[in-house]
Amino acid sequence: MSHGSNSSDPSGGVVSTRTMEITVAVILMVVATIVMVTSVRLGAGWSPSIGPQSGYFPFYVALIMFLASGATVVQQLLSRSKPSPSFIG
């Protein structure tokens, strides 16, 4: 019994791993942006009298998450040399 297959993916997968990595990285960048904006509203600075304000650490964690996700997107967009395997077959 033969099922229909995608001609661009010989393994019959629905979506490639590369596409899923880009999608998840972009979603994480959106989440990180929301956290950074909220942290700035709370106060993401350093107060000389009490130390870090309430949004200080969440802002920098979200910034690191944003940069790492951005690096993943760039890496995946630049790696077009070999075909990506199927994410789900």
VORO-281588 format. One record per residue (C-alpha): residue number from 1; residue in three letters; x, y, z. Coordinates in nm, 2 decimals. Layout:
R  pos  code      px      py      pz
R  NUM   ala       X       Y       Z
...
***
This chain:
R  pos  code      px      py      pz
R    1   met    0.00    0.00    0.00
R    2   ser    0.16    0.32   -0.11
R    3   his    0.10    0.65    0.07
R    4   gly    0.15    0.99   -0.10
R    5   ser    0.49    1.13   -0.04
R    6   asn    0.65    1.47   -0.07
R    7   ser    0.88    1.48   -0.37
R    8   ser    1.13    1.72   -0.21
R    9   asp    1.18    1.48    0.09
R   10   pro    1.25    1.12   -0.01
R   11   ser    1.20    1.00    0.34
R   12   gly    0.83    1.10    0.33
R   13   gly    0.86    1.35    0.62
R   14   val    0.61    1.63    0.67
R   15   val    0.86    1.90    0.78
R   16   ser    1.23    1.92    0.79
R   17   thr    1.44    1.96    1.11
R   18   arg    1.58    2.29    0.97
R   19   thr    1.23    2.44    0.94
R   20   met    1.15    2.33    1.30
R   21   glu    1.47    2.47    1.44
R   22   ile    1.40    2.81    1.27
R   23   thr    1.04    2.81    1.39
R   24   val    1.12    2.73    1.75
R   25   ala    1.41    2.98    1.75
R   26   val    1.17    3.26    1.62
R   27   ile    0.91    3.17    1.88
R   28   leu    1.17    3.19    2.16
R   29   met    1.29    3.53    2.02
R   30   val    0.93    3.65    2.05
R   31   val    0.90    3.52    2.41
R   32   ala    1.23    3.68    2.50
R   33   thr    1.12    4.01    2.35
R   34   ile    0.81    4.01    2.56
R   35   val    1.01    3.93    2.87
R   36   met    1.26    4.21    2.80
R   37   val    0.98    4.47    2.74
R   38   thr    0.81    4.36    3.06
R   39   ser    1.14    4.37    3.25
R   40   val    1.21    4.73    3.14
R   41   arg    0.86    4.83    3.26
R   42   leu    0.94    4.68    3.60
R   43   gly    1.28    4.84    3.61
R   44   ala    1.58    4.66    3.46
R   45   gly    1.84    4.88    3.61
R   46   trp    2.07    4.88    3.91
R   47   ser    1.97    5.10    4.20
R   48   pro    2.27    5.23    4.40
R   49   ser    2.09    5.20    4.73
R   50   ile    1.93    4.85    4.69
R   51   gly    2.11    4.68    4.40
R   52   pro    1.93    4.52    4.11
R   53   gln    1.57    4.63    4.04
R   54   ser    1.30    4.36    3.99
R   55   gly    1.34    4.33    3.62
R   56   tyr    1.72    4.32    3.61
R   57   phe    1.79    3.95    3.60
R   58   pro    1.49    3.85    3.38
R   59   phe    1.60    4.11    3.13
R   60   tyr    1.95    3.97    3.09
R   61   val    1.83    3.61    3.09
R   62   ala    1.59    3.70    2.81
R   63   leu    1.86    3.89    2.63
R   64   ile    2.08    3.58    2.63
R   65   met    1.79    3.37    2.51
R   66   phe    1.72    3.62    2.23
R   67   leu    2.08    3.62    2.12
R   68   ala    2.12    3.24    2.13
R   69   ser    1.79    3.20    1.93
R   70   gly    1.91    3.46    1.68
R   71   ala    2.23    3.28    1.64
R   72   thr    2.04    2.96    1.57
R   73   val    1.83    3.13    1.30
R   74   val    2.14    3.27    1.13
R   75   gln    2.32    2.94    1.15
R   76   gln    2.02    2.75    0.99
R   77   leu    1.97    3.01    0.72
R   78   leu    2.34    3.00    0.62
R   79   ser    2.36    2.62    0.62
R   80   arg    2.20    2.54    0.29
R   81   ser    2.48    2.31    0.18
R   82   lys    2.33    1.97    0.28
R   83   pro    1.96    1.87    0.30
R   84   ser    1.80    1.86    0.64
R   85   pro    1.65    1.53    0.76
R   86   ser    1.28    1.50    0.83
R   87   phe    1.16    1.61    1.17
R   88   ile    0.87    1.37    1.17
R   89   gly    0.83    1.09    0.93
***
